[in-house]
Amino acid sequence: MRKLIGFDDDSFDRLTQLGRDRMATLQELADEAFADLLKKHGVPIDLKDALRKSVAPALHRKH
């Protein structure tokens, strides 16, 4: 799915430079940033992560 996100000129320039420095595309930087944001708020980022989080409480109850 594609969505448009607006950036001010300064932020866009900094992101572009960061991408060059890390040899990453803007999409790769965005993917990393959104994954970090989801993790910060405890939202699973993929099915594997969701399954791991659903099993963790069950494991803690057994001990």
All heavy atoms as a GROMACS GRO file, in nm:
protein
  504
    1MET      N    1   0.084  -0.116   0.000
    1MET     CA    2   0.000   0.000   0.000
    1MET      C    3   0.090   0.124   0.000
    1MET      O    4   0.191   0.128   0.068
    1MET     CB    5  -0.088  -0.001   0.125
    1MET     CG    6  -0.172   0.123   0.138
    1MET     SD    7  -0.269   0.133   0.290
    1MET     CE    8  -0.354  -0.020   0.293
    2ARG      N    9   0.053   0.222  -0.073
    2ARG     CA   10   0.129   0.346  -0.079
    2ARG      C   11   0.050   0.458  -0.016
    2ARG      O   12  -0.070   0.472  -0.040
    2ARG     CB   13   0.163   0.382  -0.223
    2ARG     CG   14   0.259   0.286  -0.286
    2ARG     CD   15   0.301   0.337  -0.423
    2ARG     NE   16   0.393   0.246  -0.483
    2ARG     CZ   17   0.526   0.254  -0.471
    2ARG    NH1   18   0.580   0.353  -0.404
    2ARG    NH2   19   0.604   0.166  -0.528
    3LYS      N   20   0.118   0.538   0.064
    3LYS     CA   21   0.060   0.657   0.126
    3LYS      C   22   0.161   0.769   0.112
    3LYS      O   23   0.282   0.745   0.111
    3LYS     CB   24   0.030   0.635   0.275
    3LYS     CG   25  -0.074   0.528   0.300
    3LYS     CD   26  -0.210   0.576   0.262
    3LYS     CE   27  -0.314   0.470   0.293
    3LYS     NZ   28  -0.446   0.509   0.257
    4LEU      N   29   0.113   0.889   0.104
    4LEU     CA   30   0.202   1.005   0.097
    4LEU      C   31   0.227   1.059   0.236
    4LEU      O   32   0.135   1.069   0.317
    4LEU     CB   33   0.140   1.115   0.011
    4LEU     CG   34   0.121   1.083  -0.136
    4LEU    CD1   35   0.051   1.200  -0.205
    4LEU    CD2   36   0.254   1.056  -0.202
    5ILE      N   37   0.352   1.092   0.262
    5ILE     CA   38   0.390   1.154   0.388
    5ILE      C   39   0.465   1.282   0.354
    5ILE      O   40   0.557   1.280   0.272
    5ILE     CB   41   0.480   1.061   0.472
    5ILE    CG1   42   0.406   0.933   0.507
    5ILE    CG2   43   0.528   1.132   0.599
    5ILE    CD1   44   0.489   0.831   0.581
    6GLY      N   45   0.427   1.390   0.418
    6GLY     CA   46   0.494   1.518   0.392
    6GLY      C   47   0.608   1.541   0.488
    6GLY      O   48   0.602   1.503   0.606
    7PHE      N   49   0.715   1.601   0.439
    7PHE     CA   50   0.831   1.638   0.520
    7PHE      C   51   0.862   1.784   0.494
    7PHE      O   52   0.851   1.830   0.381
    7PHE     CB   53   0.956   1.556   0.481
    7PHE     CG   54   0.945   1.409   0.509
    7PHE    CD1   55   0.915   1.320   0.407
    7PHE    CD2   56   0.968   1.359   0.636
    7PHE    CE1   57   0.906   1.185   0.431
    7PHE    CE2   58   0.959   1.224   0.661
    7PHE     CZ   59   0.927   1.136   0.558
    8ASP      N   60   0.907   1.853   0.597
    8ASP     CA   61   0.957   1.987   0.571
    8ASP      C   62   1.093   1.972   0.502
    8ASP      O   63   1.154   1.864   0.506
    8ASP     CB   64   0.969   2.069   0.701
    8ASP     CG   65   1.064   2.007   0.801
    8ASP    OD1   66   1.186   2.018   0.781
    8ASP    OD2   67   1.017   1.947   0.900
    9ASP      N   68   1.137   2.077   0.435
    9ASP     CA   69   1.259   2.069   0.354
    9ASP      C   70   1.381   2.026   0.435
    9ASP      O   71   1.461   1.943   0.391
    9ASP     CB   72   1.289   2.203   0.287
    9ASP     CG   73   1.188   2.236   0.176
    9ASP    OD1   74   1.123   2.142   0.125
    9ASP    OD2   75   1.176   2.354   0.142
   10ASP      N   76   1.397   2.079   0.556
   10ASP     CA   77   1.513   2.047   0.638
   10ASP      C   78   1.513   1.899   0.677
   10ASP      O   79   1.616   1.831   0.668
   10ASP     CB   80   1.515   2.136   0.763
   10ASP     CG   81   1.644   2.121   0.842
   10ASP    OD1   82   1.753   2.123   0.781
   10ASP    OD2   83   1.635   2.108   0.966
   11SER      N   84   1.399   1.848   0.721
   11SER     CA   85   1.391   1.706   0.758
   11SER      C   86   1.419   1.616   0.639
   11SER      O   87   1.491   1.517   0.650
   11SER     CB   88   1.253   1.673   0.815
   11SER     OG   89   1.232   1.741   0.936
   12PHE      N   90   1.364   1.651   0.524
   12PHE     CA   91   1.386   1.571   0.404
   12PHE      C   92   1.534   1.570   0.366
   12PHE      O   93   1.590   1.465   0.334
   12PHE     CB   94   1.302   1.622   0.287
   12PHE     CG   95   1.316   1.537   0.165
   12PHE    CD1   96   1.252   1.414   0.157
   12PHE    CD2   97   1.395   1.577   0.058
   12PHE    CE1   98   1.266   1.333   0.045
   12PHE    CE2   99   1.410   1.497  -0.054
   12PHE     CZ  100   1.345   1.375  -0.061
   13ASP      N  101   1.600   1.686   0.375
   13ASP     CA  102   1.743   1.693   0.344
   13ASP      C  103   1.823   1.606   0.440
   13ASP      O  104   1.916   1.535   0.398
   13ASP     CB  105   1.793   1.837   0.350
   13ASP     CG  106   1.738   1.924   0.237
   13ASP    OD1  107   1.689   1.868   0.137
   13ASP    OD2  108   1.744   2.048   0.251
   14ARG      N  109   1.788   1.610   0.567
   14ARG     CA  110   1.860   1.529   0.667
   14ARG      C  111   1.837   1.380   0.645
   14ARG      O  112   1.929   1.299   0.659
   14ARG     CB  113   1.820   1.569   0.808
   14ARG     CG  114   1.870   1.706   0.846
   14ARG     CD  115   1.813   1.748   0.981
   14ARG     NE  116   1.847   1.884   1.012
   14ARG     CZ  117   1.938   1.918   1.103
   14ARG    NH1  118   2.003   1.826   1.169
   14ARG    NH2  119   1.964   2.044   1.127
   15LEU      N  120   1.715   1.342   0.612
   15LEU     CA  121   1.686   1.202   0.584
   15LEU      C  122   1.759   1.155   0.458
   15LEU      O  123   1.811   1.042   0.454
   15LEU     CB  124   1.535   1.180   0.569
   15LEU     CG  125   1.456   1.187   0.698
   15LEU    CD1  126   1.306   1.194   0.668
   15LEU    CD2  127   1.488   1.069   0.787
   16THR      N  128   1.761   1.239   0.358
   16THR     CA  129   1.833   1.204   0.234
   16THR      C  130   1.981   1.184   0.263
   16THR      O  131   2.042   1.087   0.217
   16THR     CB  132   1.814   1.316   0.129
   16THR    OG1  133   1.674   1.329   0.103
   16THR    CG2  134   1.885   1.281   0.000
   17GLN      N  135   2.040   1.272   0.343
   17GLN     CA  136   2.182   1.258   0.378
   17GLN      C  137   2.205   1.132   0.462
   17GLN      O  138   2.302   1.060   0.441
   17GLN     CB  139   2.232   1.382   0.453
   17GLN     CG  140   2.382   1.380   0.479
   17GLN     CD  141   2.463   1.372   0.350
   17GLN    OE1  142   2.442   1.450   0.258
   17GLN    NE2  143   2.554   1.277   0.343
   18LEU      N  144   2.117   1.105   0.557
   18LEU     CA  145   2.129   0.984   0.638
   18LEU      C  146   2.124   0.860   0.549
   18LEU      O  147   2.201   0.766   0.567
   18LEU     CB  148   2.018   0.978   0.743
   18LEU     CG  149   2.017   0.855   0.833
   18LEU    CD1  150   2.145   0.846   0.915
   18LEU    CD2  151   1.895   0.857   0.924
   19GLY      N  152   2.033   0.861   0.452
   19GLY     CA  153   2.024   0.750   0.358
   19GLY      C  154   2.154   0.732   0.281
   19GLY      O  155   2.201   0.619   0.263
   20ARG      N  156   2.212   0.840   0.236
   20ARG     CA  157   2.340   0.832   0.165
   20ARG      C  158   2.449   0.776   0.256
   20ARG      O  159   2.526   0.690   0.216
   20ARG     CB  160   2.382   0.970   0.115
   20ARG     CG  161   2.309   1.016  -0.006
   20ARG     CD  162   2.371   1.146  -0.059
   20ARG     NE  163   2.275   1.215  -0.142
   20ARG     CZ  164   2.228   1.338  -0.121
   20ARG    NH1  165   2.272   1.409  -0.020
   20ARG    NH2  166   2.141   1.390  -0.202
   21ASP      N  167   2.454   0.828   0.379
   21ASP     CA  168   2.557   0.785   0.474
   21ASP      C  169   2.545   0.636   0.506
   21ASP      O  170   2.646   0.568   0.523
   21ASP     CB  171   2.548   0.865   0.603
   21ASP     CG  172   2.583   1.012   0.586
   21ASP    OD1  173   2.640   1.049   0.481
   21ASP    OD2  174   2.553   1.090   0.679
   22ARG      N  175   2.423   0.588   0.515
   22ARG     CA  176   2.400   0.447   0.550
   22ARG      C  177   2.378   0.358   0.430
   22ARG      O  178   2.354   0.239   0.444
   22ARG     CB  179   2.278   0.438   0.642
   22ARG     CG  180   2.303   0.505   0.777
   22ARG     CD  181   2.191   0.486   0.872
   22ARG     NE  182   2.157   0.346   0.886
   22ARG     CZ  183   2.040   0.302   0.932
   22ARG    NH1  184   1.948   0.386   0.969
   22ARG    NH2  185   2.016   0.173   0.942
   23MET      N  186   2.386   0.418   0.312
   23MET     CA  187   2.360   0.346   0.186
   23MET      C  188   2.224   0.276   0.193
   23MET      O  189   2.209   0.157   0.165
   23MET     CB  190   2.472   0.247   0.155
   23MET     CG  191   2.602   0.318   0.129
   23MET     SD  192   2.748   0.225   0.077
   23MET     CE  193   2.706   0.056   0.084
   24ALA      N  194   2.122   0.354   0.234
   24ALA     CA  195   1.986   0.303   0.247
   24ALA      C  196   1.892   0.396   0.171
   24ALA      O  197   1.918   0.514   0.155
   24ALA     CB  198   1.946   0.300   0.395
   25THR      N  199   1.782   0.339   0.126
   25THR     CA  200   1.680   0.419   0.059
   25THR      C  201   1.592   0.487   0.164
   25THR      O  202   1.590   0.447   0.282
   25THR     CB  203   1.591   0.333  -0.031
   25THR    OG1  204   1.517   0.242   0.053
   25THR    CG2  205   1.672   0.255  -0.132
   26LEU      N  206   1.518   0.586   0.121
   26LEU     CA  207   1.424   0.652   0.210
   26LEU      C  208   1.320   0.551   0.259
   26LEU      O  209   1.279   0.554   0.375
   26LEU     CB  210   1.356   0.770   0.139
   26LEU     CG  211   1.268   0.859   0.224
   26LEU    CD1  212   1.346   0.918   0.342
   26LEU    CD2  213   1.209   0.970   0.141
   27GLN      N  214   1.281   0.458   0.174
   27GLN     CA  215   1.186   0.353   0.214
   27GLN      C  216   1.244   0.266   0.326
   27GLN      O  217   1.176   0.233   0.422
   27GLN     CB  218   1.148   0.265   0.095
   27GLN     CG  219   1.045   0.158   0.129
   27GLN     CD  220   0.912   0.218   0.172
   27GLN    OE1  221   0.855   0.298   0.101
   27GLN    NE2  222   0.863   0.180   0.290
   28GLU      N  223   1.372   0.230   0.315
   28GLU     CA  224   1.436   0.149   0.419
   28GLU      C  225   1.443   0.226   0.551
   28GLU      O  226   1.419   0.168   0.658
   28GLU     CB  227   1.575   0.106   0.374
   28GLU     CG  228   1.572   0.003   0.262
   28GLU     CD  229   1.706  -0.019   0.196
   28GLU    OE1  230   1.790   0.073   0.194
   28GLU    OE2  231   1.726  -0.131   0.144
   29LEU      N  232   1.474   0.354   0.545
   29LEU     CA  233   1.475   0.436   0.666
   29LEU      C  234   1.335   0.444   0.727
   29LEU      O  235   1.319   0.434   0.849
   29LEU     CB  236   1.526   0.577   0.635
   29LEU     CG  237   1.671   0.590   0.591
   29LEU    CD1  238   1.703   0.736   0.556
   29LEU    CD2  239   1.767   0.537   0.696
   30ALA      N  240   1.234   0.462   0.644
   30ALA     CA  241   1.095   0.469   0.693
   30ALA      C  242   1.053   0.336   0.755
   30ALA      O  243   0.991   0.334   0.862
   30ALA     CB  244   1.002   0.508   0.579
   31ASP      N  245   1.086   0.225   0.690
   31ASP     CA  246   1.052   0.093   0.745
   31ASP      C  247   1.114   0.074   0.883
   31ASP      O  248   1.048   0.027   0.976
   31ASP     CB  249   1.100  -0.018   0.652
   31ASP     CG  250   1.022  -0.026   0.522
   31ASP    OD1  251   0.914   0.035   0.513
   31ASP    OD2  252   1.071  -0.092   0.428
   32GLU      N  253   1.240   0.113   0.897
   32GLU     CA  254   1.309   0.101   1.026
   32GLU      C  255   1.243   0.190   1.131
   32GLU      O  256   1.219   0.148   1.245
   32GLU     CB  257   1.456   0.139   1.010
   32GLU     CG  258   1.536   0.131   1.138
   32GLU     CD  259   1.680   0.172   1.121
   32GLU    OE1  260   1.730   0.178   1.006
   32GLU    OE2  261   1.745   0.199   1.224
   33ALA      N  262   1.212   0.312   1.093
   33ALA     CA  263   1.151   0.408   1.187
   33ALA      C  264   1.014   0.360   1.234
   33ALA      O  265   0.983   0.365   1.353
   33ALA     CB  266   1.141   0.545   1.123
   34PHE      N  267   0.932   0.312   1.141
   34PHE     CA  268   0.798   0.265   1.179
   34PHE      C  269   0.805   0.138   1.261
   34PHE      O  270   0.727   0.119   1.355
   34PHE     CB  271   0.709   0.249   1.057
   34PHE     CG  272   0.663   0.381   1.001
   34PHE    CD1  273   0.697   0.420   0.874
   34PHE    CD2  274   0.585   0.467   1.078
   34PHE    CE1  275   0.656   0.542   0.823
   34PHE    CE2  276   0.544   0.590   1.028
   34PHE     CZ  277   0.579   0.628   0.900
   35ALA      N  278   0.898   0.048   1.231
   35ALA     CA  279   0.916  -0.073   1.312
   35ALA      C  280   0.956  -0.036   1.454
   35ALA      O  281   0.904  -0.093   1.551
   35ALA     CB  282   1.020  -0.165   1.248
   36ASP      N  283   1.046   0.061   1.469
   36ASP     CA  284   1.087   0.107   1.602
   36ASP      C  285   0.970   0.170   1.677
   36ASP      O  286   0.954   0.147   1.798
   36ASP     CB  287   1.200   0.209   1.591
   36ASP     CG  288   1.333   0.148   1.551
   36ASP    OD1  289   1.345   0.022   1.550
   36ASP    OD2  290   1.425   0.224   1.516
   37LEU      N  291   0.887   0.246   1.608
   37LEU     CA  292   0.771   0.309   1.671
   37LEU      C  293   0.671   0.204   1.719
   37LEU      O  294   0.620   0.211   1.832
   37LEU     CB  295   0.704   0.405   1.572
   37LEU     CG  296   0.584   0.482   1.624
   37LEU    CD1  297   0.623   0.575   1.739
   37LEU    CD2  298   0.520   0.562   1.511
   38LEU      N  299   0.644   0.105   1.636
   38LEU     CA  300   0.552  -0.002   1.676
   38LEU      C  301   0.607  -0.079   1.796
   38LEU      O  302   0.534  -0.110   1.890
   38LEU     CB  303   0.527  -0.097   1.558
   38LEU     CG  304   0.449  -0.037   1.441
   38LEU    CD1  305   0.448  -0.133   1.324
   38LEU    CD2  306   0.308   0.000   1.483
   39LYS      N  307   0.736  -0.110   1.792
   39LYS     CA  308   0.800  -0.183   1.903
   39LYS      C  309   0.790  -0.102   2.032
   39LYS      O  310   0.759  -0.155   2.138
   39LYS     CB  311   0.946  -0.212   1.868
   39LYS     CG  312   1.019  -0.291   1.973
   39LYS     CD  313   1.161  -0.322   1.927
   39LYS     CE  314   1.235  -0.400   2.034
   39LYS     NZ  315   1.374  -0.426   1.995
   40LYS      N  316   0.816   0.028   2.023
   40LYS     CA  317   0.810   0.116   2.139
   40LYS      C  318   0.673   0.110   2.206
   40LYS      O  319   0.662   0.116   2.329
   40LYS     CB  320   0.839   0.260   2.095
   40LYS     CG  321   0.824   0.363   2.205
   40LYS     CD  322   0.848   0.502   2.151
   40LYS     CE  323   0.814   0.608   2.254
   40LYS     NZ  324   0.828   0.743   2.200
   41HIS      N  325   0.568   0.094   2.127
   41HIS     CA  326   0.432   0.092   2.180
   41HIS      C  327   0.377  -0.050   2.197
   41HIS      O  328   0.258  -0.068   2.220
   41HIS     CB  329   0.340   0.176   2.090
   41HIS     CG  330   0.373   0.321   2.099
   41HIS    ND1  331   0.332   0.401   2.202
   41HIS    CD2  332   0.448   0.401   2.018
   41HIS    CE1  333   0.378   0.524   2.186
   41HIS    NE2  334   0.449   0.526   2.075
   42GLY      N  335   0.464  -0.150   2.183
   42GLY     CA  336   0.425  -0.288   2.209
   42GLY      C  337   0.338  -0.350   2.102
   42GLY      O  338   0.268  -0.447   2.128
   43VAL      N  339   0.340  -0.294   1.982
   43VAL     CA  340   0.259  -0.348   1.872
   43VAL      C  341   0.346  -0.443   1.791
   43VAL      O  342   0.455  -0.406   1.748
   43VAL     CB  343   0.210  -0.232   1.781
   43VAL    CG1  344   0.130  -0.288   1.664
   43VAL    CG2  345   0.128  -0.133   1.861
   44PRO      N  346   0.302  -0.568   1.773
   44PRO     CA  347   0.381  -0.663   1.694
   44PRO      C  348   0.405  -0.611   1.553
   44PRO      O  349   0.316  -0.553   1.491
   44PRO     CB  350   0.294  -0.788   1.688
   44PRO     CG  351   0.194  -0.772   1.798
   44PRO     CD  352   0.176  -0.625   1.819
   45ILE      N  353   0.528  -0.632   1.502
   45ILE     CA  354   0.562  -0.580   1.370
   45ILE      C  355   0.537  -0.681   1.259
   45ILE      O  356   0.530  -0.645   1.144
   45ILE     CB  357   0.707  -0.528   1.363
   45ILE    CG1  358   0.806  -0.638   1.398
   45ILE    CG2  359   0.725  -0.407   1.451
   45ILE    CD1  360   0.950  -0.601   1.376
   46ASP      N  361   0.524  -0.809   1.297
   46ASP     CA  362   0.494  -0.912   1.197
   46ASP      C  363   0.432  -1.032   1.269
   46ASP      O  364   0.418  -1.031   1.392
   46ASP     CB  365   0.620  -0.951   1.117
   46ASP     CG  366   0.734  -1.002   1.204
   46ASP    OD1  367   0.710  -1.041   1.321
   46ASP    OD2  368   0.848  -1.003   1.156
   47LEU      N  369   0.395  -1.133   1.193
   47LEU     CA  370   0.329  -1.250   1.251
   47LEU      C  371   0.419  -1.320   1.352
   47LEU      O  372   0.374  -1.359   1.460
   47LEU     CB  373   0.288  -1.347   1.140
   47LEU     CG  374   0.221  -1.476   1.186
   47LEU    CD1  375   0.094  -1.445   1.266
   47LEU    CD2  376   0.190  -1.565   1.068
   48LYS      N  377   0.545  -1.335   1.321
   48LYS     CA  378   0.640  -1.402   1.411
   48LYS      C  379   0.646  -1.328   1.545
   48LYS      O  380   0.643  -1.389   1.651
   48LYS     CB  381   0.778  -1.409   1.346
   48LYS     CG  382   0.879  -1.485   1.425
   48LYS     CD  383   1.010  -1.492   1.346
   48LYS     CE  384   1.118  -1.564   1.424
   48LYS     NZ  385   1.244  -1.571   1.351
   49ASP      N  386   0.653  -1.197   1.540
   49ASP     CA  387   0.657  -1.116   1.661
   49ASP      C  388   0.526  -1.129   1.739
   49ASP      O  389   0.527  -1.140   1.862
   49ASP     CB  390   0.684  -0.970   1.624
   49ASP     CG  391   0.717  -0.882   1.743
   49ASP    OD1  392   0.778  -0.933   1.840
   49ASP    OD2  393   0.684  -0.763   1.739
   50ALA      N  394   0.413  -1.130   1.669
   50ALA     CA  395   0.283  -1.145   1.735
   50ALA      C  396   0.272  -1.279   1.806
   50ALA      O  397   0.225  -1.287   1.920
   50ALA     CB  398   0.170  -1.129   1.633
   51LEU      N  399   0.318  -1.385   1.741
   51LEU     CA  400   0.313  -1.518   1.802
   51LEU      C  401   0.404  -1.525   1.925
   51LEU      O  402   0.367  -1.581   2.027
   51LEU     CB  403   0.354  -1.625   1.700
   51LEU     CG  404   0.254  -1.647   1.586
   51LEU    CD1  405   0.312  -1.741   1.482
   51LEU    CD2  406   0.122  -1.699   1.638
   52ARG      N  407   0.521  -1.468   1.914
   52ARG     CA  408   0.615  -1.466   2.027
   52ARG      C  409   0.553  -1.393   2.146
   52ARG      O  410   0.562  -1.439   2.260
   52ARG     CB  411   0.745  -1.399   1.985
   52ARG     CG  412   0.855  -1.407   2.087
   52ARG     CD  413   0.987  -1.348   2.038
   52ARG     NE  414   1.008  -1.374   1.898
   52ARG     CZ  415   1.033  -1.280   1.805
   52ARG    NH1  416   1.044  -1.155   1.838
   52ARG    NH2  417   1.049  -1.311   1.679
   53LYS      N  418   0.488  -1.281   2.120
   53LYS     CA  419   0.428  -1.203   2.228
   53LYS      C  420   0.307  -1.274   2.288
   53LYS      O  421   0.279  -1.260   2.406
   53LYS     CB  422   0.389  -1.064   2.178
   53LYS     CG  423   0.511  -0.977   2.156
   53LYS     CD  424   0.475  -0.840   2.108
   53LYS     CE  425   0.605  -0.765   2.087
   53LYS     NZ  426   0.593  -0.628   2.064
   54SER      N  427   0.235  -1.352   2.208
   54SER     CA  428   0.118  -1.422   2.260
   54SER      C  429   0.158  -1.541   2.346
   54SER      O  430   0.087  -1.580   2.438
   54SER     CB  431   0.026  -1.466   2.146
   54SER     OG  432   0.085  -1.571   2.073
   55VAL      N  433   0.275  -1.600   2.320
   55VAL     CA  434   0.322  -1.716   2.397
   55VAL      C  435   0.391  -1.671   2.526
   55VAL      O  436   0.382  -1.739   2.626
   55VAL     CB  437   0.420  -1.800   2.311
   55VAL    CG1  438   0.488  -1.906   2.394
   55VAL    CG2  439   0.345  -1.864   2.195
   56ALA      N  440   0.454  -1.557   2.526
   56ALA     CA  441   0.530  -1.512   2.643
   56ALA      C  442   0.447  -1.509   2.772
   56ALA      O  443   0.493  -1.560   2.875
   56ALA     CB  444   0.592  -1.376   2.615
   57PRO      N  445   0.325  -1.454   2.772
   57PRO     CA  446   0.248  -1.454   2.898
   57PRO      C  447   0.216  -1.596   2.946
   57PRO      O  448   0.218  -1.622   3.066
   57PRO     CB  449   0.119  -1.380   2.861
   57PRO     CG  450   0.156  -1.294   2.744
   57PRO     CD  451   0.259  -1.375   2.670
   58ALA      N  452   0.191  -1.688   2.856
   58ALA     CA  453   0.162  -1.826   2.894
   58ALA      C  454   0.283  -1.891   2.958
   58ALA      O  455   0.271  -1.967   3.054
   58ALA     CB  456   0.116  -1.906   2.771
   59LEU      N  457   0.401  -1.863   2.909
   59LEU     CA  458   0.523  -1.917   2.966
   59LEU      C  459   0.546  -1.865   3.107
   59LEU      O  460   0.591  -1.937   3.194
   59LEU     CB  461   0.643  -1.886   2.877
   59LEU     CG  462   0.646  -1.955   2.741
   59LEU    CD1  463   0.766  -1.907   2.660
   59LEU    CD2  464   0.650  -2.106   2.756
   60HIS      N  465   0.515  -1.739   3.129
   60HIS     CA  466   0.535  -1.679   3.260
   60HIS      C  467   0.437  -1.734   3.363
   60HIS      O  468   0.468  -1.743   3.481
   60HIS     CB  469   0.522  -1.527   3.255
   60HIS     CG  470   0.636  -1.462   3.180
   60HIS    ND1  471   0.765  -1.464   3.225
   60HIS    CD2  472   0.640  -1.395   3.063
   60HIS    CE1  473   0.843  -1.402   3.142
   60HIS    NE2  474   0.770  -1.359   3.040
   61ARG      N  475   0.318  -1.773   3.320
   61ARG     CA  476   0.217  -1.829   3.413
   61ARG      C  477   0.257  -1.966   3.462
   61ARG      O  478   0.223  -2.005   3.572
   61ARG     CB  479   0.081  -1.837   3.345
   61ARG     CG  480   0.012  -1.704   3.331
   61ARG     CD  481  -0.128  -1.725   3.281
   61ARG     NE  482  -0.125  -1.775   3.144
   61ARG     CZ  483  -0.175  -1.712   3.039
   61ARG    NH1  484  -0.235  -1.597   3.057
   61ARG    NH2  485  -0.169  -1.763   2.921
   62LYS      N  486   0.331  -2.043   3.382
   62LYS     CA  487   0.368  -2.179   3.419
   62LYS      C  488   0.475  -2.181   3.527
   62LYS      O  489   0.490  -2.278   3.598
   62LYS     CB  490   0.417  -2.257   3.297
   62LYS     CG  491   0.306  -2.287   3.200
   62LYS     CD  492   0.359  -2.368   3.083
   62LYS     CE  493   0.247  -2.396   2.985
   62LYS     NZ  494   0.294  -2.469   2.868
   63HIS      N  495   0.551  -2.074   3.539
   63HIS     CA  496   0.663  -2.074   3.635
   63HIS      C  497   0.624  -2.022   3.767
   63HIS      O  498   0.550  -1.958   3.810
   63HIS     CB  499   0.782  -1.995   3.581
   63HIS     CG  500   0.843  -2.062   3.462
   63HIS    ND1  501   0.849  -2.002   3.339
   63HIS    CD2  502   0.898  -2.183   3.448
   63HIS    CE1  503   0.908  -2.083   3.253
   63HIS    NE2  504   0.938  -2.195   3.318
   0.00000   0.00000   0.00000
